[in-house]
Amino acid sequence: MKSRARLLALMMVAVAALGVATAPPSATAAVAPLDRSPAAELRSFDAVTTVKERNLWKHMALIGSQYAIFNDRGLIEGPASIKKKWPFLPKQFTRDIDAAAIAFSGPKFRWRHTWTKGTQAIIFEDGGIVSGPFRIPIPYDGLTDFNSTDPKAAPIQHLGVRGGSATVLFSKAFEVPTLPFYGEALLPKRFRSDLDDISLEIEKNVPKFSYYKGNERIIFDDRRVIELVNLDVKWPFLNAWRTGK
């Protein structure tokens, strides 16, 4: 019980501290600008999120009216129609999603989705809508969910970003982003505002963030940048989809 509470406390401390962290000298080389010119014709994801399922990382990306589920080795499902996969979704949530997040809601890693579009949000599973659509106070650039291990906390926590600001962790009422951007001191300037989406996951009891923008993803924790990569190189099997072919 104490270890669970400690993990949540650690994550909340890391979330707060990342906004004012000082980049260590070792981080300097890791954030050198990448060559982004070869992928100029590739479309950015409308939304993208990550989950750790049975100790394997999975991703879901949304572009227009389609979704794809994949890992670093290749496609698992899609690209396919959002409307056909989840026919119960209201029309406005079948294309051009602003932000998407996934957490687990039950046994066998049942996915619970939280999607936002403009000032609306919806929560659903493959079997149907859980909540919404409902109004949120501000459009989000990015949203991430994670499963709390603290029995005193809500089982699913949310975190959103807009412009260069982030929300506190929240579980019910969707918050307005007012905090400094997490990890600002560690990040190249282009990752300090107006992201395409974000993900927060726990690996080896350490909170780890992924920020997406254009054709790039950066992964970092409270001490260092772990990876900065071009997505056309990281996930080449998505390139045809991203060009509309």
Solvent accessible surface area in square Angstrom, and as a share of the most:
residue,aa,sasa,rsa
1,M,155,0.69
2,K,179,0.76
3,S,81,0.52
4,R,130,0.47
5,A,46,0.35
6,R,156,0.57
7,L,31,0.16
8,L,20,0.10
9,A,54,0.42
10,L,57,0.28
11,M,3,0.01
12,M,97,0.43
13,V,97,0.56
14,A,4,0.03
15,V,7,0.04
16,A,70,0.54
17,A,41,0.32
18,L,1,0.00
19,G,10,0.10
20,V,119,0.68
21,A,19,0.15
22,T,122,0.71
23,A,40,0.31
24,P,40,0.25
25,P,125,0.79
26,S,89,0.58
27,A,4,0.03
28,T,99,0.58
29,A,87,0.67
30,A,44,0.34
31,V,30,0.17
32,A,55,0.42
33,P,108,0.68
34,L,54,0.27
35,D,96,0.50
36,R,103,0.38
37,S,80,0.52
38,P,88,0.55
39,A,7,0.05
40,A,90,0.70
41,E,118,0.53
42,L,20,0.10
43,R,107,0.39
44,S,39,0.25
45,F,8,0.03
46,D,32,0.17
47,A,0,0.00
48,V,0,0.00
49,T,2,0.01
50,T,11,0.06
51,V,4,0.02
52,K,60,0.25
53,E,16,0.07
54,R,141,0.52
55,N,127,0.65
56,L,97,0.48
57,W,63,0.22
58,K,43,0.18
59,H,7,0.03
60,M,0,0.00
61,A,0,0.00
62,L,1,0.00
63,I,13,0.07
64,G,7,0.07
65,S,44,0.29
66,Q,68,0.30
67,Y,6,0.02
68,A,0,0.00
69,I,15,0.08
70,F,0,0.00
71,N,23,0.12
72,D,72,0.37
73,R,186,0.68
74,G,16,0.15
75,L,74,0.37
76,I,82,0.42
77,E,59,0.27
78,G,30,0.29
79,P,49,0.31
80,A,36,0.28
81,S,33,0.21
82,I,0,0.00
83,K,134,0.57
84,K,172,0.73
85,K,66,0.28
86,W,2,0.01
87,P,101,0.63
88,F,64,0.27
89,L,11,0.05
90,P,34,0.21
91,K,178,0.75
92,Q,65,0.29
93,F,0,0.00
94,T,14,0.08
95,R,118,0.43
96,D,58,0.30
97,I,3,0.01
98,D,51,0.26
99,A,0,0.00
100,A,0,0.00
101,A,0,0.00
102,I,4,0.02
103,A,2,0.01
104,F,40,0.17
105,S,33,0.21
106,G,28,0.27
107,P,105,0.66
108,K,176,0.75
109,F,73,0.31
110,R,106,0.39
111,W,31,0.11
112,R,63,0.23
113,H,1,0.01
114,T,1,0.01
115,W,0,0.00
116,T,0,0.00
117,K,57,0.24
118,G,28,0.27
119,T,42,0.24
120,Q,58,0.26
121,A,0,0.00
122,I,0,0.00
123,I,25,0.13
124,F,0,0.00
125,E,18,0.08
126,D,84,0.44
127,G,81,0.77
128,G,18,0.17
129,I,71,0.36
130,V,68,0.39
131,S,45,0.29
132,G,33,0.32
133,P,51,0.32
134,F,58,0.24
135,R,180,0.66
136,I,6,0.03
137,P,75,0.47
138,I,46,0.24
139,P,35,0.22
140,Y,3,0.01
141,D,27,0.14
142,G,0,0.00
143,L,0,0.00
144,T,1,0.01
145,D,3,0.02
146,F,12,0.05
147,N,56,0.29
148,S,18,0.11
149,T,59,0.34
150,D,25,0.13
151,P,81,0.51
152,K,191,0.81
153,A,30,0.23
154,A,31,0.24
155,P,99,0.62
156,I,23,0.12
157,Q,19,0.09
158,H,7,0.03
159,L,0,0.00
160,G,0,0.00
161,V,1,0.00
162,R,99,0.36
163,G,22,0.21
164,G,36,0.35
165,S,35,0.22
166,A,0,0.00
167,T,0,0.00
168,V,70,0.40
169,L,27,0.14
170,F,12,0.05
171,S,40,0.26
172,K,170,0.72
173,A,77,0.60
174,F,21,0.09
175,E,64,0.29
176,V,71,0.41
177,P,14,0.09
178,T,104,0.60
179,L,60,0.30
180,P,76,0.48
181,F,2,0.01
182,Y,2,0.01
183,G,0,0.00
184,E,70,0.31
185,A,43,0.33
186,L,5,0.02
187,L,3,0.02
188,P,15,0.10
189,K,168,0.71
190,R,55,0.20
191,F,0,0.00
192,R,89,0.32
193,S,40,0.26
194,D,85,0.44
195,L,8,0.04
196,D,35,0.18
197,D,0,0.00
198,I,0,0.00
199,S,2,0.01
200,L,0,0.00
201,E,26,0.12
202,I,43,0.22
203,E,52,0.23
204,K,183,0.78
205,N,86,0.44
206,V,55,0.32
207,P,3,0.02
208,K,33,0.14
209,F,0,0.00
210,S,11,0.07
211,Y,0,0.00
212,Y,3,0.01
213,K,56,0.24
214,G,29,0.28
215,N,14,0.07
216,E,4,0.02
217,R,10,0.04
218,I,0,0.00
219,I,18,0.09
220,F,0,0.00
221,D,6,0.03
222,D,54,0.28
223,R,140,0.51
224,R,100,0.37
225,V,10,0.06
226,I,67,0.34
227,E,49,0.22
228,L,23,0.12
229,V,25,0.15
230,N,22,0.11
231,L,1,0.01
232,D,23,0.12
233,V,104,0.60
234,K,53,0.23
235,W,1,0.00
236,P,76,0.48
237,F,61,0.25
238,L,1,0.00
239,N,41,0.21
240,A,57,0.44
241,W,26,0.09
242,R,7,0.02
243,T,45,0.26
244,G,71,0.69
245,K,192,0.82
